[in-house]
């Protein structure tokens, strides 16, 4: 995986960083431990949060309880949450919107999941993460 930390104007023009660019890079570097802690907390909470969300969805919507509707136990939603974590790690909110949400919506559409049920799934997962994670880990997500 290649990664470039966020920067305002770094270009390939053979120059040293400006004071603003240095400050941006130092700010990002200082935030990495908190970002990694948030990612670790989300990873640890994921199995329980998704099991609870899946159980709630199956109780509320037995008509969707088949392999077509919730492949691999909310696999598309799980990928979206992981993209949200990556977006936090890399300070790139577009990563979540472009890859996580778009992917989950496409999978839900292909499975024929009612959009309201899809939103409910995300709401259950969000609420589960909010409950399971420390506030400082949930806030960036």
N, C-alpha and C positions, 0 to 999 in steps of 0.2 A: 504494500500500500504506500503510495506517495502522499505526502501531506506537506502543505505550505501553510504556516500560520497566517492568520489574517494580517493584512497590512494596507495602509492607505494608498501608497503610490510607488512601491518598490518596482523599479523597472530594470531592464538589462542595459543600463547605460554607463557601466563601469564607474560608479560613484559610491561613496560611503553613505550610510543611512543619515537622514536628517534627524534632528532632535525629536520631532513628532513620530517618526518611524521607529526610532529607538524606544520611545515611551510606549508605543503601541505593542511592540514586540515584548518588552519587559512586562507590560500589563498582562499580556496573554500568558507568558511564561509563569507569572506569579499565580495565575488562576488554574493552572494545570492540576495541582493536587486536589483542589476542590472539585474540579470536573471529573477526575478519576474516581474520587470518592462517591460522587453522585452516580456514576456509571456502575460502580461495584454494588452500590445499594440497590439500584434497579435490577441488576442481574440476579442478585440474591433473592429479591422479592418476586421476580417474574413467575416462577412455577406456581406459587400459592395464589398470586393475583389472577393468573390465567385459569387455574383450576376453579376458583370461586366464580369468575365471570362466566365460564363455560357452563358450570352447574346452574347458575341463575338463568342463563339464556335457555337452557334445556327445560327448566321448570316453566318459564314464562312462555316459551314458544316450542311446544312439543312437535308442531308441524315442521319445524326446521331441523329436528334432531335426526339427521342422517349424514352420511359421509359427504354428500354433495354440498351441504350448507356450511359446515364448520370443519373444513379439511385440517387434519392434524391439530385439532383443538385450537382453533382461531389462529392458524398459521399466518394469514395475511396481516392480522392485527398485531401479532407478535413481531413480525418483520417491521411494521410501522413503528412500534415502540422502540425497537433496536435502532431504527434510523433516527428517532428522536434523541436517543442517547448519543449516537454518533454526531448529530447536529450540535449537541451540547459540548461534546469533546472537542470538536473542530471549530466551534463558534460559527456555525454555518446553518442558520435556520432554514434556508432554502432546501437543504438536503432532506429535511423531514417532509416539507411540503411536496417537493418534486418526486422524491423516491418513495417515502413511506406512505403518505396519504394516497397518492395517485395509484400506487401498487395495490394497496388494500381495497380501494374503491373498485379497481378493475377486477380483482379477484371476486369481490362480493357481487359485482354485476354479472360476471360470468357464471357464478353459482346460483344466480337468481334470487339473492337475498334482498328482501325489501330494504330500501334505504333507511327507513325508520329503525329497523332491527339492527342494521349496521351501525347507526349512530348510538343506539342503545348499547351495543357491544363496546364501542369506544368509551362511552360514559361509564360503564361498569369497570372497565380497565383503568380509566383515569381515577375514578373514586377509590379503587383498590390500591393503586400506587400512592395516592394521597394519604391513605390510611397507613400503608405499610412502610413508607419512607419517612425519614426525618424531613422536616420542613425545608431545610437548606439543600437537601438532595432532590426533593420534589419540585421546588420552585423553578429551577432552570428547565425542567422538562415541560 
